[in-house]
């Protein structure tokens, strides 16, 4: 599993542009390094996620402004930990805290592929 950390809105926009050009989807993990629940979710992600699709990670403590812009862009409430699956210009799946479900993420990605 590849985890790609980004820190700026420019980097995020480049990720979206590249993804749109490749007609693929991305997975975004919003992570708070000070939160035990976020650390647990991140650890579970690292142990469980088997897809070749990279995970884009943003540290919400260091980059709260970027995280808030992403939340606004996709009309989702900012939370941490939080997973967003983005396809094109739409968030097709979002979950936070104990609601993060890797089967549901897989299902959302498979819906796009069909």
C-alpha positions in Angstrom: 0.0 0.0 0.0 1.3 3.4 -1.0 0.5 6.4 1.3 1.2 9.8 -0.2 1.2 12.8 2.2 0.3 16.2 1.0 0.2 19.6 2.7 -1.0 22.3 0.5 -4.1 23.2 -1.5 -1.9 23.3 -4.6 -0.8 19.7 -4.1 -4.4 18.7 -3.6 -5.5 20.4 -6.8 -2.6 18.6 -8.6 -3.8 15.3 -7.2 -7.3 15.9 -8.4 -6.2 17.1 -11.9 -4.0 14.0 -12.3 -6.8 11.7 -11.1 -9.3 13.3 -13.5 -6.9 13.0 -16.4 -6.5 9.3 -15.6 -10.2 8.9 -15.1 -9.5 7.2 -11.8 -10.6 7.6 -8.1 -8.7 8.5 -5.0 -8.9 7.7 -1.4 -8.2 10.5 1.1 -7.5 9.9 4.8 -7.8 12.9 7.0 -5.7 12.2 10.1 -5.1 13.9 13.4 -1.8 12.7 15.0 -3.0 13.8 18.5 -6.2 11.7 18.4 -6.1 8.1 19.6 -9.1 7.2 17.5 -7.4 8.6 14.4 -4.2 6.8 15.2 -6.2 3.5 15.6 -8.0 4.1 12.3 -4.7 4.8 10.6 -3.1 1.7 12.0 -6.1 -0.4 10.9 -5.9 1.2 7.4 -2.2 0.2 7.1 -2.9 -3.4 8.3 -6.1 -3.9 6.3 -6.1 -2.0 3.0 -5.0 -4.3 0.2 -5.8 -2.2 -2.9 -3.1 -0.9 -5.2 -4.9 2.5 -5.1 -2.8 4.9 -3.1 -4.1 6.6 0.0 -3.6 10.4 0.1 -3.1 11.5 3.7 -3.4 14.9 5.2 -2.5 15.8 8.7 -5.4 18.0 9.8 -3.5 19.5 12.7 -0.8 20.9 10.4 -3.1 21.6 7.5 -6.5 22.5 8.9 -7.1 25.2 6.3 -6.6 22.6 3.5 -8.7 20.0 5.2 -11.5 22.6 5.7 -11.3 23.6 2.0 -11.6 19.9 1.0 -14.6 19.5 3.3 -16.2 22.6 1.8 -15.4 21.5 -1.8 -17.2 18.1 -1.3 -19.9 19.4 1.0 -18.9 17.1 3.9 -18.4 17.9 7.5 -14.8 18.1 8.5 -13.9 15.2 10.8 -10.9 13.2 11.8 -10.3 10.5 11.3 -12.2 10.6 8.0 -12.0 8.7 4.7 -13.3 10.2 1.5 -13.4 8.3 -1.8 -13.4 10.9 -4.7 -14.2 10.1 -8.2 -14.0 13.0 -10.7 -15.3 16.0 -8.9 -17.6 14.1 -6.5 -17.1 12.5 -3.1 -18.8 9.1 -3.5 -18.1 7.8 0.0 -17.3 9.3 3.3 -17.0 7.9 6.8 -15.4 8.9 10.0 -14.3 7.4 13.3 -15.6 3.9 13.9 -17.9 4.1 10.8 -14.9 3.7 8.5 -15.6 0.4 6.7 -13.1 -1.0 4.2 -15.7 -3.3 2.6 -17.9 -0.2 1.9 -14.9 1.6 0.5 -14.2 -1.4 -1.8 -17.9 -1.5 -2.8 -17.9 2.3 -3.6 -14.8 1.8 -5.8 -16.3 -1.2 -7.5 -19.5 0.7 -8.3 -17.4 3.2 -10.3 -15.5 0.4 -12.1 -18.7 -1.1 -13.5 
